[in-house]
Amino acid sequence: MTLKIGDKIPSATLFEMGEEGPERVSTEDLFGGKTIILFGLPGAFTPTCSEQHLPGYIVQHDQLLDKGIDEIVCFSVNDAFVMGAWGKAQEMDHKVRMIGDGSGILTNKMGLEMDRIEGGMGIRCQRFAMVVKDGIVQSLDIEAPGELEVSSAAAQLMKL
């Protein structure tokens, strides 16, 4: 069942690239006591994700923080190494945290997985954006396949 407004983010361990390598990040630590925009996408280094989705959040970083967002988190079914390399390639100066759900555990618990096996990508995350306050989903916008409208930084900024 897909996560909905008012639901608590399920408990899971995610990974983020640190100075010494991949570091564990619990959902409780990631979301606790903060207002976060979490945006999910099918994969690092893919065209729409790299050319539009992630760059929009980098460009809109300051405006989103001015609207009460404490942190912007990019989420994908990729490992911490890939997410870290993608963040460096985007030259974003740590404006967005790059969090990997390498095994898709949280993606599955949130009901936001999609089957891209035929395309050679395996099980991936749907494209979405959500605002999460202290671990509780305040808004959730899931894209139709092939679209980038409701989960874009500009769309989220307009909602805040």
Buried (B, 14 or more C-beta within 10 A) or exposed (E): EEBEEEBEBBEBBBBBBEEEEBEEBEBEEBBEEBBBBBBBBBBBEBEBBBEEBBBBBBEBBEEBBEBEBEBBBBBBBBBBBBBBBBBEEBEBEEBBBBBBBBBBBBBBBBBBBBEBEEEEBEBBBBBBBBBBBEBEBBBBBBBEEEEBEBBBBEBBBEEB
